[in-house]
Amino acid sequence: MEIARTKASFVIVGGGSAGCVLASRLSERPENRVVLIEAGQDTPPDLIPEDILATYPGRAMANMNYFWEGLRAQRGNGAHIPPAGRAPGFFHQARVMGGGSSINAQIALRGLPRDFDGWQDAGAEGWNWEAVLPFFRKLEHDVDFSGPLHGQDGPVQIRRVPLNRWDPFTQAIGAVWHAQGHAYLADMNGDFGDGYSAVPFTNDGSQRWSSARSYLTRKVRSRPNLTILGRA
Ligand SMILES: Cc1cc2nc3c(=O)[nH]c(=O)nc-3n(C[C@H](O)[C@H](O)[C@H](O)COP(=O)(O)OP(=O)(O)OC[C@H]3O[C@@H](n4cnc5c(N)ncnc54)[C@H](O)[C@@H]3O)c2cc1C
């Protein structure tokens, strides 16, 4: 009944990609009393399931314990989809601490600068590239790249598979693109032209870095003003 007595200044419903960040950042201020409620299981640092940590995202995606069972959605009714394919089907949405970041494909791509600038032009004040870049830098520890476009001190580990470690099939495809005149872009989060590239992942080379793992560390969880409720 401790929970019922907790007077919260912030209740965060959903410990997903965003909720974990909110809980961590809001509870930095001791005067805030923060309650984070997640419907799925919690994943404390020492108890993150192996299939969530796995580099191959298909393992977590295949575990129905991390999803909203019975969630169905119609995927579209475009003419290109045959009638049999239009029936509502299972819709993957995470139900676990870290939300999508615990089960997704780990692809860590920023949008294009011109897209953010387009948002600002359309009226989203404060969302141009110059305004969002500090936050991309702040969230990451980019293992491969530094400089003005990248962060080294953020909690989310980001890494690419270097060209010389691509499997022979992918290298062969790259060689064909190269021969066709397409440029190899070393950093997809910094070289914004057309070309082919190694995808940045929220992964340190051997394990996934979900939002839960990155932001709800042991130290953060020990804050007396933060209450985390899993399966709630
Ligand atoms: C299969 C899949 C693959 C993806 N691959 C990528 C990728 O490679 N790269 C990428 O950038 N994006 C990817 N995405 C998208 C990305 O994961 C999501 O955009 C992101 O996680 C959304 O964050 P969110 O915080 O808005 O919601 P979520 O991360 O979905 O978090 C919502 C959380 O709220 C909880 N919740 C909901 N209702 C309640 C309630 N009533 N009470 C308590 N808790 C509740 C849920 O259980 C969930 O944990 C993928 C998504 C899916 C589903």
The ligand as an SDF file (V2000), in Angstrom:
LIG
                    3D

 53 58  0  0  0  0  0  0  0  0999 V2000
    8.7470   -4.2970  -34.1880 C   0  0  0  0  0  0  0  0  0  0  0  0
    9.2490   -2.8720  -34.1650 C   0  0  0  0  0  0  0  0  0  0  0  0
   10.5020   -2.5550  -34.7150 C   0  0  0  0  0  0  0  0  0  0  0  0
   10.9680   -1.2440  -34.6930 C   0  0  0  0  0  0  0  0  0  0  0  0
   12.2400   -0.9560  -35.1550 N   0  0  0  0  0  0  0  0  0  0  0  0
   12.7640    0.2940  -34.9750 C   0  0  0  0  0  0  0  0  0  0  0  0
   14.1250    0.5830  -35.2590 C   0  0  0  0  0  0  0  0  0  0  0  0
   14.9140   -0.2780  -35.6330 O   0  0  0  0  0  0  0  0  0  0  0  0
   14.5690    1.8660  -35.0660 N   0  0  0  0  0  0  0  0  0  0  0  0
   13.7290    2.8610  -34.6010 C   0  0  0  0  0  0  0  0  0  0  0  0
   14.1770    4.0020  -34.4360 O   0  0  0  0  0  0  0  0  0  0  0  0
   12.4410    2.5920  -34.3040 N   0  0  0  0  0  0  0  0  0  0  0  0
   11.9650    1.3370  -34.4530 C   0  0  0  0  0  0  0  0  0  0  0  0
   10.6630    1.0770  -34.0710 N   0  0  0  0  0  0  0  0  0  0  0  0
    9.8620    2.1830  -33.5550 C   0  0  0  0  0  0  0  0  0  0  0  0
   10.2560    2.6040  -32.1250 C   0  0  0  0  0  0  0  0  0  0  0  0
   10.6060    1.4770  -31.3420 O   0  0  0  0  0  0  0  0  0  0  0  0
    9.0780    3.3660  -31.5400 C   0  0  0  0  0  0  0  0  0  0  0  0
    8.8280    4.4900  -32.3610 O   0  0  0  0  0  0  0  0  0  0  0  0
    9.3460    3.8560  -30.1260 C   0  0  0  0  0  0  0  0  0  0  0  0
    9.7060    2.7980  -29.2620 O   0  0  0  0  0  0  0  0  0  0  0  0
    8.1040    4.5780  -29.5980 C   0  0  0  0  0  0  0  0  0  0  0  0
    8.4000    5.0730  -28.3100 O   0  0  0  0  0  0  0  0  0  0  0  0
    7.2510    5.5060  -27.3260 P   0  0  0  0  0  0  0  0  0  0  0  0
    7.9060    5.8600  -26.0300 O   0  0  0  0  0  0  0  0  0  0  0  0
    6.4080    6.5270  -28.0000 O   0  0  0  0  0  0  0  0  0  0  0  0
    6.3310    4.2160  -27.1590 O   0  0  0  0  0  0  0  0  0  0  0  0
    6.7350    2.7330  -26.7210 P   0  0  0  0  0  0  0  0  0  0  0  0
    8.2270    2.5610  -26.7580 O   0  0  0  0  0  0  0  0  0  0  0  0
    5.9030    1.8060  -27.5160 O   0  0  0  0  0  0  0  0  0  0  0  0
    6.3090    2.6910  -25.2130 O   0  0  0  0  0  0  0  0  0  0  0  0
    4.9840    2.6840  -24.7740 C   0  0  0  0  0  0  0  0  0  0  0  0
    4.9730    1.9170  -23.4540 C   0  0  0  0  0  0  0  0  0  0  0  0
    3.7870    2.2270  -22.7440 O   0  0  0  0  0  0  0  0  0  0  0  0
    3.3020    1.0510  -22.1600 C   0  0  0  0  0  0  0  0  0  0  0  0
    1.8640    1.2580  -21.9300 N   0  0  0  0  0  0  0  0  0  0  0  0
    0.9150    1.5220  -22.8570 C   0  0  0  0  0  0  0  0  0  0  0  0
   -0.2890    1.6810  -22.2670 N   0  0  0  0  0  0  0  0  0  0  0  0
   -0.0840    1.5200  -20.9340 C   0  0  0  0  0  0  0  0  0  0  0  0
   -0.9490    1.5810  -19.8050 C   0  0  0  0  0  0  0  0  0  0  0  0
   -2.2590    1.8690  -19.9210 N   0  0  0  0  0  0  0  0  0  0  0  0
   -0.4120    1.3560  -18.5890 N   0  0  0  0  0  0  0  0  0  0  0  0
    0.9150    1.0810  -18.4480 C   0  0  0  0  0  0  0  0  0  0  0  0
    1.7740    1.0360  -19.4810 N   0  0  0  0  0  0  0  0  0  0  0  0
    1.2810    1.2440  -20.7170 C   0  0  0  0  0  0  0  0  0  0  0  0
    3.6210   -0.0280  -23.1420 C   0  0  0  0  0  0  0  0  0  0  0  0
    3.6210   -1.2970  -22.5310 O   0  0  0  0  0  0  0  0  0  0  0  0
    4.9970    0.4090  -23.6450 C   0  0  0  0  0  0  0  0  0  0  0  0
    6.0660   -0.1620  -22.9010 O   0  0  0  0  0  0  0  0  0  0  0  0
   10.1740   -0.2270  -34.1080 C   0  0  0  0  0  0  0  0  0  0  0  0
    8.9280   -0.5430  -33.5490 C   0  0  0  0  0  0  0  0  0  0  0  0
    8.4650   -1.8550  -33.5700 C   0  0  0  0  0  0  0  0  0  0  0  0
    7.1430   -2.1570  -32.9270 C   0  0  0  0  0  0  0  0  0  0  0  0
  1  2  1  0
  2  3  1  0
  2 52  2  0
  3  4  2  0
  4  5  1  0
  4 50  1  0
  5  6  2  0
  6  7  1  0
  6 13  1  0
  7  8  2  0
  7  9  1  0
  9 10  1  0
 10 11  2  0
 10 12  1  0
 12 13  2  0
 13 14  1  0
 14 15  1  0
 14 50  1  0
 15 16  1  0
 16 17  1  0
 16 18  1  0
 18 19  1  0
 18 20  1  0
 20 21  1  0
 20 22  1  0
 22 23  1  0
 23 24  1  0
 24 25  2  0
 24 26  1  0
 24 27  1  0
 27 28  1  0
 28 29  2  0
 28 30  1  0
 28 31  1  0
 31 32  1  0
 32 33  1  0
 33 34  1  0
 33 48  1  0
 34 35  1  0
 35 36  1  0
 35 46  1  0
 36 37  1  0
 36 45  1  0
 37 38  2  0
 38 39  1  0
 39 40  1  0
 39 45  2  0
 40 41  1  0
 40 42  2  0
 42 43  1  0
 43 44  2  0
 44 45  1  0
 46 47  1  0
 46 48  1  0
 48 49  1  0
 50 51  2  0
 51 52  1  0
 52 53  1  0
M  END
$$$$
